Structures are given as structure tokens and as C-alpha cells.
Amino acid sequence: MELRRPAHQNAARFSAFPALRSIAGDMGVLIGMDEAGLGPNLGPFVVALTVWEFPGQSTACDLYKALSDAVSPEPVDDGRLHIADSKQIFSPARGLAALERAALTLLHVAGAEPREFPDLLSRIACGSEVDDWMSAAPPLSLPLECASDAVDKASDRLRHSLGQAGIRLRHLCADAVFPRLFNYGIARTDNKAEVCSRISLNLLKSAWNPGDGDAFVICDRHGGRARYDQLLSTTFDDHFVFRISETPELSRYRLGSSEIRFECRAERQLPVACASIIAKYVRELSMRMFNAFWRSHVPDVRPTQGYPGDARRFADEVASARTALGIADDAFWRAR
């Protein structure tokens, strides 16, 4: 069952991006996908995806090695970009600058140069839009915390490295699902894991179809889910899904001559780490906008990241304002 926006909302939410048509025979495609915001009660659940072309047909292309003069999986002070699981780059205590530098560099290299949020969503997202009440908050000017020239330098360095290696960041996209649509999915399925997986695979389908060209797809494992064959079969309904193997660490499937993997700690792979960075950046910008909106109505309310516990505190502190504004529960609080 496909998760769809309710009839009163934008029916084109999952409209496809331009398909990845057949590529040159001497090029391979790697796709990495990851999410942010699975646990919170407030703000969006975000999934992001990056698509890379590289020379040769091998699925073992090590992008960290190929781009080692521009990126590093560890924090360094030599000007290279720190690309890793977003949890290693960002924390509220450390601030947004390192995550923002990485995210904006990737966006610039992919051809999107956002100057504001939520305009960023219109450039990279699969129909995503902030809830109507959030659009009342002033847009955020980007970058927020990192220096623009640092992004420019990192972008030039990454472009040069990609050119030298014959690699291309072909496509970058995301889907930010705010509480109303998320809750709609929960109401239809009564299963949070199902909703999250549907959102993720719908995003993958919007960017790639097995009939458009072969790819090697790496996804972070969706919580404790180990089986994905039925979900893949439902999403890609014209293609036979062959289950290669399923273990506690790794689930592998073949669609035609393409392979899709769901693995633990998939952020070790650069395409997934980049997706993790984009998803987290979109999530953090969304929460900055969320907090700005509520502080305009409740000036003394402390900002929140939306996680359980603190989310309940925040909800209690803005309850009177929310009632006065007529904001419904399902537009504010994620049911699960």
C-alpha cells in the first residue's frame, strides 16, 4: 500500500524526478539513502538520497578512497570535508557549522545553491513543503553558522577531485514528511516502521527505476526490519524481486541486474553518509524554523529538538498559543 497525501493536500507529492536513463556502458551508479528524525514527536521525518556515477561497472567503488584529497571520514583540519554519519558531525552542543558546511558543499556540487530555507526543499525535495502554519515563520537565510567562503572553497575542491576521478554527483533529493502526513500514514497502516519504509522506498522510486539503468543501492537498515522483499515488490510493481540473503546485519535483493542492500551502519559508505548529512541538515533547519515560529507566539519558550520528554515539555508550554491559533493535534504532534 502506497502512502499518499490526503486529498486536501498536494496530490503530486510523490511525482517523479527526471528518471536516471541508461547511462554509458562504462559507467556505474551508486545510490545511498538515509533518514533523520525517526524518534522525535515534533518536526519532520526526513529521508535523503544521493546518486553517483563512477567509471567502470564494479559495485565496489570506494568513493572515500577515490575522493581522498577532498573528503575524509574523520574530522581533519587540512581543508578536506568531513563526510560521515551525521551523528558524528553534528550535536546541539557543537553547533551546526560543520554539518552545514558539508551539506551546502554537496548541494552546490549537485547544482542546487539554496539561499534560504524552506526554498531549499523546493530545489531538492519530492514535493515536500512545510505545514501551512509553519510557513508563517520568516525564511532562514543560508548559511546560518558556517562561512560562505568555506563552502565555496570546499565546493571547488570537491568538484576538482570528482573531475580528476571521473566521478559525478548526479542527483540529490530528499523528502521531509511533517506530522500531518506522517500521522495520516500511521492511521492507514497502524505501523510506524511500515510508514518509514514506504516513505523511503517511494523516494527511491522517484529517483530511480530498475528499467532505467542498473545501479547498486545502499540503504541504512530501517530500525529492526530485516525483510524488505515484499516492500520492494509493492514499490517496484513491474519488477521481480530476488532475495539474495537476509542476516541480522545485511539484507540483499536483486531487481533485474541491480542490487539493493539494507545494512546496519551503512553510513560507512560515502553515498549513504552524504544522504545522512542532507537529511539531518533539512531536519535541523526545519526545527530552527519550528522554534522561531513558536517563539514569535510564546517568547519565553525554550527551543526543542522534538525528542520524547522534552517534546512533551514544549507542547505543554505552547498549549495555550496553539489553541488560540487553531492548530490541530495532527499538524503538531507525531502520533508515534
C-alpha positions as CSV (number, residue, x, y, z in Angstrom):
1,M,0.0,0.0,0.0
2,E,1.4,3.3,-1.1
3,L,1.5,6.2,1.4
4,R,-0.3,9.1,-0.3
5,R,-1.0,12.7,0.8
6,P,-4.6,13.2,1.8
7,A,-6.9,14.5,-0.9
8,H,-6.9,18.0,0.6
9,Q,-3.2,18.2,0.2
10,N,-0.9,18.2,-2.8
11,A,-1.6,15.1,-4.8
12,A,1.6,15.4,-6.7
13,R,3.7,14.9,-3.6
14,F,5.4,11.8,-5.0
15,S,5.7,12.9,-8.6
16,A,8.9,11.5,-10.1
17,F,12.1,13.3,-10.7
18,P,13.7,13.0,-14.1
19,A,14.5,9.3,-14.5
20,L,18.1,8.1,-14.5
21,R,18.0,6.9,-18.1
22,S,20.5,4.4,-19.4
23,I,24.0,5.6,-18.7
24,A,27.1,5.0,-20.8
25,G,28.2,1.3,-20.7
26,D,31.5,2.1,-19.0
27,M,29.9,3.9,-16.0
28,G,28.5,2.5,-12.8
29,V,25.8,4.0,-10.5
30,L,25.9,4.1,-6.7
31,I,22.9,5.2,-4.7
32,G,22.9,5.9,-1.0
33,M,19.9,6.6,1.2
34,D,19.5,7.5,4.9
35,E,17.0,9.2,7.2
36,A,16.8,11.6,10.1
37,G,14.1,12.3,12.7
38,L,12.7,8.8,13.2
39,G,12.4,9.2,17.0
40,P,11.0,12.7,17.7
41,N,7.4,13.6,18.3
42,L,7.8,17.1,16.8
43,G,9.0,18.2,13.4
44,P,9.5,16.2,10.2
45,F,10.8,12.7,9.4
46,V,13.4,13.3,6.6
47,V,14.8,10.8,4.0
48,A,17.6,11.8,1.6
49,L,19.2,10.1,-1.3
50,T,22.4,10.7,-3.4
51,V,23.2,9.3,-6.8
52,W,26.8,8.9,-8.0
53,E,28.3,7.9,-11.4
54,F,31.8,6.4,-11.5
55,P,34.0,4.7,-14.1
56,G,33.6,1.0,-14.5
57,Q,30.9,-1.5,-13.6
58,S,32.3,-2.6,-10.3
59,T,29.9,-2.2,-7.3
60,A,32.9,-1.9,-5.0
61,C,33.9,1.6,-5.9
62,D,35.4,3.2,-2.8
63,L,34.4,6.8,-3.1
64,Y,36.3,7.7,0.1
65,K,39.5,6.5,-1.5
66,A,38.8,8.0,-4.9
67,L,38.0,11.4,-3.4
68,S,40.5,11.3,-0.5
69,D,42.1,14.6,-1.5
70,A,38.7,16.4,-0.9
71,V,36.9,14.4,1.8
72,S,37.7,12.4,4.9
73,P,35.6,10.0,7.0
74,E,37.3,11.6,10.1
75,P,37.4,15.2,11.2
76,V,40.6,16.9,9.8
77,D,42.0,20.4,9.8
78,D,43.5,20.4,6.3
79,G,40.5,21.8,4.5
80,R,39.0,18.5,3.5
81,L,35.3,17.9,4.0
82,H,34.3,15.7,6.9
83,I,31.8,13.2,5.4
84,A,30.4,10.6,7.8
85,D,27.3,9.7,9.7
86,S,25.7,13.0,10.6
87,K,25.7,11.9,14.3
88,Q,29.5,12.1,14.1
89,I,29.4,15.6,12.7
90,F,26.6,17.4,14.5
91,S,25.3,17.8,18.0
92,P,23.4,20.7,19.5
93,A,26.5,21.4,21.8
94,R,28.9,21.5,18.8
95,G,26.6,23.7,16.7
96,L,25.6,23.5,13.1
97,A,28.7,24.8,11.3
98,A,30.4,21.6,10.4
99,L,27.2,19.8,9.3
100,E,26.2,22.9,7.3
101,R,29.5,23.2,5.5
102,A,29.3,19.6,4.4
103,A,25.6,19.8,3.4
104,L,25.9,23.1,1.4
105,T,29.0,21.8,-0.3
106,L,27.2,18.7,-1.5
107,L,24.2,20.8,-2.6
108,H,26.4,23.2,-4.5
109,V,28.2,20.4,-6.3
110,A,24.9,18.8,-7.2
111,G,23.7,22.0,-8.8
112,A,21.5,23.4,-6.0
113,E,22.6,26.6,-4.4
114,P,19.9,27.4,-1.9
115,R,20.0,30.9,-0.2
116,E,17.0,30.3,2.0
117,F,15.0,27.7,3.8
118,P,12.4,26.4,3.1
119,D,13.3,27.3,-0.5
120,L,15.9,24.5,-0.2
121,L,13.0,22.0,-0.2
122,S,11.7,23.2,-3.5
123,R,15.1,22.6,-5.0
124,I,15.8,19.1,-3.8
125,A,12.6,17.6,-2.3
126,C,10.0,15.3,-3.7
127,G,7.1,17.6,-3.2
128,S,8.0,18.4,0.4
129,E,6.6,21.5,1.9
130,V,6.4,22.8,5.5
131,D,3.0,22.7,7.1
132,D,0.8,25.7,6.3
133,W,1.1,27.1,9.9
134,M,4.9,26.9,9.8
135,S,5.1,28.9,6.6
136,A,4.1,31.9,8.7
137,A,7.7,31.9,10.1
138,P,10.3,34.1,8.3
139,P,12.6,32.1,6.0
140,L,16.1,31.3,7.2
141,S,18.9,32.9,5.3
142,L,21.7,30.3,4.5
143,P,24.3,29.7,5.6
144,L,23.3,30.0,9.2
145,E,26.6,29.3,11.0
146,C,29.3,28.4,8.6
147,A,31.2,30.9,6.4
148,S,30.1,31.2,2.8
149,D,33.7,31.3,1.6
150,A,34.4,28.0,3.4
151,V,31.5,26.4,1.4
152,D,32.9,27.9,-1.8
153,K,36.4,26.6,-1.2
154,A,35.1,23.1,-0.2
155,S,32.9,23.0,-3.3
156,D,35.7,23.9,-5.6
157,R,38.0,21.3,-4.0
158,L,35.3,18.6,-4.3
159,R,34.5,19.4,-7.9
160,H,38.2,19.2,-8.8
161,S,38.5,15.8,-7.0
162,L,35.4,14.5,-8.7
163,G,36.7,15.6,-12.1
164,Q,40.1,14.0,-11.6
165,A,38.5,10.7,-10.6
166,G,35.9,10.8,-13.4
167,I,33.1,10.7,-10.8
168,R,29.9,12.7,-10.8
169,L,27.4,13.5,-8.1
170,R,24.5,13.1,-10.5
171,H,21.4,13.7,-8.3
172,L,20.5,14.6,-4.7
173,C,16.9,14.6,-3.3
174,A,15.0,14.4,-0.1
175,D,11.5,14.1,1.3
176,A,10.5,15.9,4.5
177,V,7.3,14.4,5.9
178,F,5.7,16.7,8.5
179,P,3.3,15.5,11.2
180,R,0.0,15.7,9.3
181,L,1.1,13.4,6.5
182,F,3.1,11.2,8.9
183,N,0.0,10.7,11.1
184,Y,-2.1,10.0,8.0
185,G,0.2,7.1,7.2
186,I,0.0,5.8,10.8
187,A,-3.8,5.9,10.6
188,R,-3.8,3.9,7.4
189,T,-1.2,1.3,8.4
190,D,-1.1,1.3,12.3
191,N,2.7,0.6,11.8
192,K,5.4,3.2,12.2
193,A,8.1,1.0,10.6
194,E,5.8,0.5,7.6
195,V,5.3,4.2,7.1
196,C,9.0,5.0,7.3
197,S,9.9,2.3,4.9
198,R,7.2,3.4,2.4
199,I,8.4,7.0,2.5
200,S,12.0,5.8,1.9
201,L,11.2,3.5,-1.0
202,N,8.8,6.0,-2.6
203,L,11.7,8.4,-2.6
204,L,14.0,5.8,-4.2
205,K,11.4,5.1,-6.8
206,S,11.1,8.8,-7.6
207,A,14.8,9.0,-8.4
208,W,15.4,5.5,-10.0
209,N,13.6,2.6,-11.6
210,P,15.3,-0.7,-12.4
211,G,14.2,-0.3,-16.0
212,D,16.1,3.0,-16.4
213,G,19.5,1.6,-15.8
214,D,21.5,-0.7,-13.4
215,A,22.5,0.6,-10.0
216,F,24.0,-0.6,-6.7
217,V,21.7,0.8,-4.0
218,I,22.8,1.0,-0.3
219,C,20.3,1.9,2.4
220,D,20.6,2.1,6.1
221,R,18.6,-0.6,7.9
222,H,15.1,0.6,8.8
223,G,15.1,0.1,12.6
224,G,14.9,-3.7,13.3
225,R,13.3,-4.6,10.0
226,A,15.2,-7.5,8.3
227,R,12.9,-8.3,5.4
228,Y,12.2,-5.9,2.5
229,D,11.3,-8.1,-0.4
230,Q,7.6,-7.5,-0.1
231,L,8.0,-3.8,0.3
232,L,10.3,-3.7,-2.8
233,S,7.9,-5.8,-4.8
234,T,5.0,-3.4,-3.9
235,T,7.0,-0.3,-4.7
236,F,8.5,-1.6,-7.9
237,D,5.5,-3.5,-9.1
238,D,6.7,-4.3,-12.6
239,H,9.9,-6.0,-11.4
240,F,10.6,-9.4,-9.9
241,V,12.5,-9.1,-6.6
242,F,15.0,-11.9,-5.9
243,R,16.1,-12.3,-2.3
244,I,19.9,-12.9,-2.2
245,S,20.3,-13.1,1.6
246,E,18.9,-11.8,4.9
247,T,21.0,-11.7,8.0
248,P,20.8,-9.6,11.2
249,E,23.4,-7.2,9.7
250,L,22.6,-7.2,6.0
251,S,19.6,-7.8,3.7
252,R,20.4,-8.1,-0.1
253,Y,18.0,-8.2,-3.0
254,R,18.3,-8.2,-6.8
255,L,15.9,-6.3,-9.2
256,G,17.0,-7.2,-12.7
257,S,20.7,-6.7,-12.7
258,S,20.6,-4.1,-9.9
259,E,21.3,-4.8,-6.3
260,I,19.6,-3.2,-3.3
261,R,21.1,-3.6,0.2
262,F,19.8,-2.7,3.6
263,E,22.6,-2.8,6.1
264,C,23.5,-1.8,9.6
265,R,25.9,1.1,9.9
266,A,25.5,1.8,6.1
267,E,26.9,5.3,6.8
268,R,30.3,3.8,6.4
269,Q,29.7,4.1,2.7
270,L,30.2,7.7,1.4
271,P,26.9,7.9,-0.7
272,V,24.9,6.9,2.5
273,A,26.9,9.3,4.7
274,C,26.1,12.1,2.3
275,A,22.4,11.3,2.4
276,S,22.6,11.2,6.2
277,I,24.1,14.7,6.2
278,I,21.5,16.1,3.9
279,A,18.6,14.5,5.8
280,K,20.0,15.8,9.1
281,Y,20.5,19.3,7.7
282,V,17.0,19.5,6.4
283,R,15.7,18.3,9.8
284,E,17.7,20.8,11.7
285,L,16.6,23.7,9.5
286,S,13.0,22.6,9.9
287,M,13.4,22.6,13.7
288,R,15.0,26.1,13.6
289,M,12.0,27.3,11.7
290,F,9.6,25.5,14.0
291,N,11.2,27.0,17.1
292,A,11.2,30.5,15.5
293,F,7.5,30.2,14.8
294,W,6.6,29.3,18.4
295,R,8.9,31.8,20.0
296,S,7.1,34.5,18.0
297,H,4.0,33.5,19.9
298,V,5.5,32.3,23.2
299,P,8.7,34.4,23.6
300,D,9.9,32.6,26.7
301,V,9.6,29.0,25.4
302,R,12.9,27.2,25.3
303,P,13.7,25.7,21.9
304,T,13.3,21.9,21.4
305,Q,14.8,19.2,19.2
306,G,11.4,17.4,19.4
307,Y,12.5,14.2,21.1
308,P,10.3,12.5,23.7
309,G,10.3,14.0,27.1
310,D,11.4,17.5,26.0
311,A,8.8,17.4,23.3
312,R,6.1,17.0,26.0
313,R,7.5,19.9,28.0
314,F,7.5,22.1,24.8
315,A,3.9,21.0,23.9
316,D,2.7,22.0,27.4
317,E,4.4,25.4,27.2
318,V,2.8,26.3,23.9
319,A,-0.6,24.7,24.5
320,S,-2.5,27.9,25.1
321,A,-1.0,29.6,22.0
322,R,-1.7,26.5,19.9
323,T,-5.3,26.6,21.0
324,A,-5.6,30.3,20.1
325,L,-4.0,29.7,16.7
326,G,-6.4,26.7,16.0
327,I,-3.5,24.3,15.2
328,A,-4.8,20.8,15.2
329,D,-3.1,18.0,17.1
330,D,-2.3,16.0,13.9
331,A,-0.5,19.0,12.4
332,F,1.7,19.5,15.5
333,W,2.4,16.1,17.2
334,R,3.5,12.9,15.5
335,A,1.4,10.1,16.9
336,R,4.4,7.7,17.0
